[in-house]
Amino acid sequence: MIRLTLLLFFLLQLGSEQPTVQIDSATYELVWSDNFSGNELDISKWATRHKDKMHGKSKIREHCSTLDGKGHLVLQTKLIPSDDEIGYSIESGMITTQNIQDWKYGLFEAKIKFESAEGHHGAFWLQSDEYGKVVDDFEASGSEIDIIEYFGRKGSLSQNIHWNAYKSKEKKTVGSGYLKTNPAIETVDTEFHVYSLLWTPSEYVFYIDGEETWRTDKAVSQHDEYIILSLLASKWEAGRIEPNQFPDTMEVDWVRVFQKTN
């Protein structure tokens, strides 16, 4: 009886999670989600990406990706006192569904409250297993899809597609540029907003709080891709860090994936 009750509760929860974007909900269904309930990250859904390795100027640490017990994932950037010339090293959080779950096409949504300080950036993005392993061949490698990135200052929200990456001689990027008019800009680091990508075989369409912000048919990936949530200090931006503004956090309320049923 307990198992049946839990199953019914789970099914009801799935049915209540509708897309924020106005699409034909009759042909899209929820196939995966995480509401970050409980006190520990669900390891059947997530892993720490690049654990204990450097990504830009950040060392990725498992303890920088935690749940707050109130239904939020908290990614954190900390400054750790050290003998470095600047007096500290940087530790940050990054989690992924890589090697656990990936998808090709669909509607990807996350409800996020971004960090406040400059010197690091939060992101919700997708990448394929082949990305970066194959160079100068988009068809073989797929794209990096940055559903949203925020660089810690008002007006620095952006959405981007990268392909032929890393060691490629033909690295290419297309993006929205910094979004200037969306209402979310003013409260991006104080309130939660929903960031969405509708990925079809022919185009990408990006949204904030259900409002379309950008679309492109460039470099549309035909590969399965996994989700990444990250808060990182890149080499080019770490010089903007003001130590008195850290630690700093990015919070995620939930993540959802919808796909066509036929």
N, C-alpha and C positions, 0 to 999 in steps of 0.2 A: 504493500500500500504506500509506503514512504517513497519507494522508487517511482511509482506511478504519479504520485503528487509532484515530485520533483520534475518529472518529465513534462507534465502538464504545465507547470510553472515556467519551465524553459521554453516550451512552445508558445506560451502566451507572451513571454518577453520578446521572442523573435518576431511575433506578429505585431508587437507594438513599436518596433523600431523601423520607422518608415524613412525613405530618403528625404533629405532636406531639399534637394534639387527637384524641381517639378518635371519628372520624367514619367513615362507610362508605367506606373507601378504594377499594372497587370502583367507586364512582360519582364519585370525585374524583381528578383527576390533576394532577401538577405542570405548570404552564404557563409559569412564569417563576421564576428564582432568581438570586442572586448570592452567591458565597462569598467575595468580596473577595480573591481570590488575585492574586498579582503585586505590583507596586510602584506602579501607577497606577490611578486610578479608571477603570472601563470607561465611556467616553463614549457607547457605543451603548446604555447602560442608564440613565445618570445625567447630570444637569447641576446646576450650582450654582444654587440658587433665589435670586432677588433679588440677584444678584451685584453687589457694591459699593454696595448700597443699605442703608438703615436698616430694621431690623425691630425695633420696640420701641427699646431702648437699644443694640442690637448692630448694628454694620456687618457685613454678610455678606461674607466673604472666601473666595476659592477655596482659598487656602493653609491654611485652617482645616478643610478636609475632605481627609484623606489616607489612604493605606493604609500599614500598618506593615511590610509584607513578610512578616508571619506569619499572614495570613489574616483581618485585622481592618480595618474602616473605623474611623478615629479622627476624631471631631468634637471641635474644641477651642474653648474660649473663652480669649482672651488679653487682658490689659490693656496697652495701648500708651501709654507716657508722652506726655503732651501738655500744652498750656497751659490745658486746661480747668480749671474751678474745683476739681474733685476730683483733678486731676493725671494723669488717664489717660482714654483712650477705650477702648471695648470692641469687640473683633472676635470673630466667631463663625462656626461652620460650619453650612450647611444644604444638603442635596442633595435632588433630586426626580426622578421619572420623567415629570414634566409635559412635554407635547409630544413624548414618546418612546413611552410605553406607559401605558395605563390599562385598567381592568377594571370590570365591573359584576357584583357578587356574587362570592362565593368565600370561601376561607379564606386569611387573610393572617397570616404569622408572621415574627417577627424575634427573633434571639437577641442580647440586649443586656446590657452592663454599664454602668450609669449613672454620671454624675458624682457627686462627693462634696460639693462646696461649695454653699452657698446663694447666691442672687443671680442664678442662671440656671436654666433647666430643659431637660431632654432630652425628646424626644418621637418617637413613631412614629405617623404619622397619614395620613389620606386626605382628599382634597378634589377637587371637580369644577371643570372649567373655568368653569362658570357661577357658581360660588360667589362672592359679593361683587359680581358684575356686575349681578345682578338682585336688587332689594330687595323685602321684604315679600311674597315669593312663593316659598314652599318648593318647590312643585311644579316651578317653573322653575329653581331654583338648586341643589337638592340640599342635602346636609349636609356639615359638617366632622366627620369621625369620628376622634376621638383614641383610638387603640387603647391607648396608654399614655402617661402623662406623669409625670415625676418632678421634684420641686422641691428636691432637694438636702438633705432632712432625713428621717430615718426616719419612716415613717407618712404620707409625702406622695405615694404612688403613687395615681393616679386615672385613670378612663376616662370620656370625655365625648362627647356629641353636641351640636353647635351648629348652629343654622339661623336664617334671616332675619338675616344677620350684617352687621357693619360699619356702613354708613350706615342700616340699617333702623331704623324706629321700633318694630319688634316683634321685637327680637332675643330668641331663646329658647335655653335650654340645659337638658339633662337629663344627670345623671351618677351615677357610682357613689358619689360622695363619696370621702374618703380611705379607702383599703382598710386595715383594721385587723388582720386575722387571717391573711392569707396568709403562708406561710413565707418567701417571697422578700423580705419587708420587711427582715429583719435583714441580708441580704447583697446588697441591690439594687445597691450601689456597689462591691462587692468580688468578686462572682461574676457569671457570665453566667446569665440566665434567659430563657425563651422566652415572648414576649407574643403573643397570638393574637386574631384577630377572625374569627368565622364570620358572614358577611353574606348573608342570604337576602332574597327579595322581601318578606318579612313581618316580619323581626326582625334584631337584632344580638345575638350572644352573645360575651362576652369571656372570655378565659382567661389564666392565668399558669401556665406549666409543665404545661399540659394540664388544669388544674383550673379549672372555671368560677367566675368571680368576679362577673359581673354580666350581666344581659340586659335588653333593652328593645325595645318595638315602636314607640317614638316616632320620628317624623321619619325613617323608613327611606328612604334615597335610592334613586331609580330612575335615577340618572345614572352614566355611566362616571366613575371617580375614579382619581387618580394617587397614588403613594406619596410621602411626605415624611419624611425623617429630619433632625432638627434639634437644635441646642443653642443656646438663645437667652436673652438677658437682657431681660425685659419691663420696661416703665417702672416698674411697681409693685414689682418685686422687686429691681431693680438697687441700691437703697439698702441691701440686705443683704449686698452684696459685701464680703468681707474680703480685701484685696489679697494678703496673704501666703498665701492658699489657691489662688492662680492662677499659671500657667495650669491649667485643669482640663479633663478629657476625658470623653467618652462613647464607648464602643467597641461596634461591631456586628460580630458573627461572621458572620451570614448573614441573608438575607431571602428568603422563599419565598411564592409564590402558587399555590394549588390551586383548580381550578374543576371543576364538575360536567361529566361527559362526556356526559350525556344529560338 
